[in-house]
C-alpha cells in the first residue's frame, strides 16, 4: 500500500475539482 500514491491522487483530484469549480 503506497501512501504517497494515495496522497498524490487525492491532491490531483482536489485540484481537478477546484479547476472545475473555478471554470
N, C-alpha and C positions, 0 to 999 in steps of 0.2 A: 504493500500500500504506500503509494508515493504522496506524501502530504503536500509537497511542493506543487505537484501537478494539480491537485485539488484547489490549492490557493490561487495558482495562476489561472486556472479555469474559471474560478469564481470571479476573479478580478476582471477577466476578459468579458465574462457575462455581464457584470455590473457596468463595464464601460459600454458594451453594446446597448444595454437598456438605457443608459444615460444619453447615448447618442440618439436613440430613437425618440426619447422624451424631448430632447433639445430640438430635434429636427422639426 
